[in-house]
């Protein structure tokens, strides 16, 4: 090989070394708070629900429920006289 071919090969190999780095992936997620009231046929609150008792759909696709909290107790304390 001549001198120019060696220099070109060295430059080519050094440019590939920059591409050998571990790729970086970025993603975003959104947490949506969805207040709901669950009532029975008589209009009474249904208590002690688990995430597995509820299904949330977005455009027909089931969504993951990451946190489920009841606020009935806090609301009762707030309105007691």
Protein Blocks (a to p, Z undefined) as FASTA:
>chain_A
ZZklmmmmmmmmmmmmmmmpccdddddddddddddddddfkopacehiafklpccdeehi
acddfbdcdfklmmmmmmpZZ
